[in-house]
Amino acid sequence: MITAGIADRAVGAWIADGAGRSTIKNTLAALGPLLDQAVQDEIIDRNRGEVSGWQSRLAKYEDELDDPRALALPDRATLQSFSEALVTASADNYRGWGDVVILAACTATRIGEVSGCLVSDIDTDSWLWTLRRQTTPGPGGLKDKGTKGKRARRVPVIEEIRPLVLRRIDAAGARVASRMKDAAEEDRAQAVLNERLFVGPRGGRIATGVLRRATNWDEVVAQLGYEHLRRHDLRHTGLTWFADSGVPLHRLQVIAGHTDPRITQKYLHPDIDGIRADGDKLSRHLRGEGGPRLAPAFDGQRNANGRFLVRVQMGSKITRLGTVNVPDLVLYLRCDQEYAKTSGANCSALQPFRLANRLITSGSTIERRWFLLSAGHTEDGNAGGMGIRSGQLVVEADFALG
């Protein structure tokens, strides 16, 4: 008996398998009238197949899929052994199940798109697959419709899987020959072009649920340690491999059929070392003579006496003393409460302080030291410019000249 819980769990499984909105909607649309008729025939007391809220669950799942790379198989050897394990676990050891898995992963396509592929869709001269349709569940059973993006796209058929494709084309020719023994050669040739590249062991269409049940998918992935792996993760595997091979983002988007490049970008490898290197390049540019100057960076903290200490760190070294030309700066700070009590300053507003810079020589080292002066005050401090202070604010700000 179909209960509300069974229906709800079934929809959850479809979402986890990567089924799209239209697939779920069409499947529920076919189930509803069937259960309504069962109510009228007094077979069941009410229709418990109505599932509410599945659209929001689907949207949440799609939003949470932020790291599709984590779902990919690690390498081709793992894919090969996985496909062989599925064939072994199937009731009839049908080799076609393994071929479907390999083709889906190596072309980054969906199981429904593999099922919808006709022999004529694959150009064996250029080895491009023009992907035009997919097989999805709907009212009355499985049917073909346009791709998820509503547009045809071309996908490369890599050299490693071309023998597999040729083997499936030969199998399609054998099926046509057995059905059309008395037909003209021209008619048989045309029929081969319109034949599906992949079918089940009894000639039926393939869908993700069919593949799951026929190969005992759940048991196989658990035994191999890939409990997370769903049929749709074969597509994640292919897109991850394409991205890691160096395919640029705009072409990866075409292969994937994505309309939003932000989705495609999730498959790019997070090149941390490269990002750091890019930051180093920017630093070298900013510090070079021809690049823009870095503004001083200010880091506020308190000294041992509780006074507000401002350290000014310059982002570059000045290598030629004769070309130094740094204007005085004005820094706006909000003073601390202790300073407000002793000076009567208004600490609710930002107060201006002038940053003056002076050259200081100590032995063979030449330094440019910045002094923080409150507005209207003059410099005062000890000889050599060490520990220049103004009121209760003390500044230590210097950088070495090359």
N, C-alpha and C positions, 0 to 999 in steps of 0.2 A: 504494500500500500504506500502511496505517495503521501508523505506528511509535510507539514510546513518546514520542519527541520531538515528533512531530506532535500527539499527544493532549495532551501537557503544554502545548505552545504554544497549542493551541486553548482549553484551560481558562484559561490566562493572558489570552487575548484576551477571553473571556467576562467575566472579572472586571473587566478594564479597561473593558469596555462597560457596566458597572453591573449585570450579571446578579446576581440574588439567589441565596441558598443553595439554595432549592427548585428554581430553574430549572437550576442546574448539576447538582444531584443527579438530577433527573428525566432530563436529557439523557444523563448517564453511565449511568443505569439502562437507558435504551433501547439504548445503544451496546453495553453489556456482553454481553447475550444474543445479539446479532447476531454479534459476533466469536466468541463461544463456539461458535455453530453453524458458523461458517466453519472453526474448528479441527476440529470433528467431521467436516466434509465434506472435510477435508484441503486446503482452499484456502489456509490459512495455517498455519504451524507452531505458533503460540501466540497467545494473546490479549494484545496489547500496548496495549490501550486502557484498562488500569487505571491511574488517576492517583491517587497517594497524596499526602497533605499539602495538598490544595487548600483544605480548610476553614481551616487556619491561614493560608494565603496570602490568602484572602478576608477573614478577620478583620483581618489586618495592613493590607490595603488600606483597609478601612473605617475603621480607627483613624487611618491617615495622612491621610485626607481632612479635614484641619483647616481648610482655607481654600477652601470651595466657591465663594466669590465670585470667586476668581482664574480660575475655569473658565468664567465667564459671558461671553456676547457683550456688547459695550459698549452697543449701542442698537438701536432698532427698525429703522433704516435698514440696519444691518449684517445683521440677521436677514432682512430682505426680500431683499437682494442675495444672501445665502447660499442662501436657498430657491430663488431663480431659477437660481442656478448649478447646484444639484443637479438641477433639472428639465432644464436644458440638457444636463447630462452623462448623463442616463438614456437608455437605448436608444430608448424610445418617446416621450420628452419628456412624460411623464405628469404632469399638473399636480397630481395627488393627492399626489405625494411632497412637493412644496413645501408643500401645505396641511397635511400631517401635521406637518412641522417647525414651521410657524408656530403651529399650535394647541398643540403640546406646550410650546413656549417661553412662549406667552402665557397658558397655564393652569397652568404649572409641574407638568406631569404626565409620566408615563413613556410611552414609545412603546407598550408593551404595553397601557397604560390607554387610550390613544387608539384602538388597534385594537379594544379591547373595548367601545367606546362604541356604543350603539344610538341610533337616532333618538329613541326614547321617553325616553332619559336626559336629554335637553336640553329644558328648559322655555323656550320662546321668548317667554313672557309675562314671567317674572321674570328670564330669561337666567341661569339657574343650571343647571349640569351636576351631576346626582347620579351620582357615580362609584361604580359597584358592582362592576366586574369588570375583569380584565386578561387579555390573551392571552399565553401563555407556551409554550415548547417542553415537550414531555413524551413519554412512551411513545406511539408511534403518530402523532406529529406535533404541530402546534399545537393548543392547547385553551384554553378560557376557564375561569378560576377567580376566586375572590374577590380583592380588593385585597391588597396586601402587608400592610397593617395589619389585615386581616380585617374591616374595617368600612367601610360606605359613607360617603362624605363629599361635601359640596357645594363646587363650585368656580365662581367667577364667570366668566361669558363676557363679556369686555370689548367695548365698542362697536366697537373697531377690527377685531375678527375676526368680528363677527356676519354680515356679508355672505358671508364664507367658509363659515360654518356653514350658512346658508340655501342656498348653492350646493350644498353636499354633501347636504343634505336633498332638494333637487330631483333630484340625481343618483340618490339612493336610490329616489325615487319612479319615476324612469325605468327603473331596473333591475327593479323590481317589475312595472311595467306591461308590460315586454317578456316577463316570465316568466308573468304571469297575465292574459293578454289576454281570456280568456273568464270570468274570475272576477267575482263580484259586487263592486260598488263598496265595500261594507262590508268584504269580505274583503281587498280590495286595500289599503284604508286601514289595516287592522290589520297587514297584512304590512309596510307601510312603517314603522310604529312599531317593528317587530321587526328591521328591516334595520340592518346596520352603517352607521355614518356614514362610515367610511373602509374602503376595500378596495383591493387592488392593481389593476393595469390589466386583469387577467383575472378579477377578482372574488374573489380569494383573500384570506386574512387577512394582516395586516401584522405583522411582528416586526422587532426591531432589526437582526437579521442580514439580513433581506430588504431593508430600507431601505438598509443599507450596500452591499450588492452591486448593487442596482438603480440606485443613483445614483452609483456610483463614489466613494463618500464620501471615502475616504482620499486620493484624488488631488485632489478638490475642496478639501478643507480645507488640503492642502499648498500648493496654488496660491494660496489666499487668505491664507496666513500664519497659519492656525489649526490647526497640526498637532496640538495637544493636544485638540482638540474631538472628543468622542465623542457618541453619541446621547443618553446620559444627561445630558450637560452642558446640554441644552436645558432640562431640569428645573431645574438649578442656575441657569440664566439667568432663568427665570421667578420663582423664589423670591427671587433677588437683586433683581430689579426690583420685586417686591411689597414687599420690605423697604425699599428705597430710597424708595418712594412714601409711606412713613409708616404702613404697615399694622402695628398693634401685634403684639407677640410672640404673644399667646395666640390671635389670629385667624390669624396666619400659620401657626401650628402646626396649626390645623384645616384650612386650605387644603392644607398639605403632607401631612397625614395622619400626622404624626409622633406617636409615643407619648411620646417623650422631648424635653422642651423644650430640652435642651442641644444637640441636633442642630439644631433650628430657629434657635437663637441664633447659630449660626455664619454665618447669612446677614445678620445685622444689620451695618450699616456701623459700622466702628470710629471713632466721632466723637471724635477726639482733642481738638478744640477744646471740644466739649461736656463732655468729661471734665475738662479743665482748669478750665472754668467752674464745674463742680460742686465741685471742690476749693476754688475761690475762695469759693464760697457758704459752705462749711463753715468756712473761715477767718474770714469775716466774722461768722458765728454765734458761733464760739468767742471772738472778740475783742470782741463786743458786751457791753453791760452786762447783758443778760438771759441770755446764753449761759453755758455752763460754762467754767471757767478752764482755760487750758493749764498743764500742769506744766512746770517748767523743763527744758530740753534740755541735756544735758551732752556735751561733746566733748573727749576727752582728748588731749593732745599734750605734748611736752617743750619747755621753754624753752631759751635759749642756754646755760644753765649745767647742762643735763642734768636739771633738776628737773621733776617731774611738774606740768604746768599744767592746771588745769581752768577752762574758760570756761563760765559759766552764761548762756544766752541765753533771755530771757523772750519768750514768744510774743505779748505784747500790750502796748500802751501804756496807762498809767494816766493819765487826763485830769484827775481831781480829787484834789488832794493830800489834802484833808480826809477822803476815804473810803478811803485806802490802809490795808489791814489784811492783811498777808502774814505768816503765822507763820514762825518759824524752821524750817528743814528739817534732816533728818539724811541725809547721803549716805554710803554704804558704798563704799569703794575698796580695791583691793589695791595696796599700795605697791610701788615699784620696788626692784630689788636694791641699788642704790647707797644708798638711804635705809635699807635693812635693815642694811647694814654699819655705818653711822654711828650709827644709833639703837637697834639691837638689836630692831627691831620684827619681828613674825611676819608675813612676807609671804605665807605660804600661806593665810592667812585674810583675809576682808574686815574692814577696820578702819572703825569709825564716825568720821565727821567731821561736825561741826555746821555748818550754813550759817546764818550770822547776816546780817541785812540792816540797813543804816543809810542814812539820807538824807544826801546830800552836796550842798552848794550851791557852784557855781562861776560867778560872775557872774550872768547871768540864767538859767542852766541848772540845773535841779534833777535829780539822779540818785539812784536807789536802787542802792547797791552791795552786792553779796553777798560775805561773807567766809567762807572755808573754815577752820574751826578744828578741830584734832585733839581728840579726846575728852579732857576734863580740863584743857585749856589755855585761857588767856585771850587776848584779842586783843593783839597788839603790832605796831607799825609806825610809819610816819612820820605827820606831821601831815596832816590832811585826809582820811585814809583811803586814800591812794594807795599801792598796793603792799603791802597788808596781807599778812602771811605768818605761818605757824605751822610751826616746825621746818623741814624741807626742802621743805615743800609750799607753793607759791605760788598764789594765786588772783587772777584778774582777772575780775570778774563785775559787769557793770552794764547798765542800760538807761535810756533817757531817759524822763522824764515829760513829757507834753504841756503 
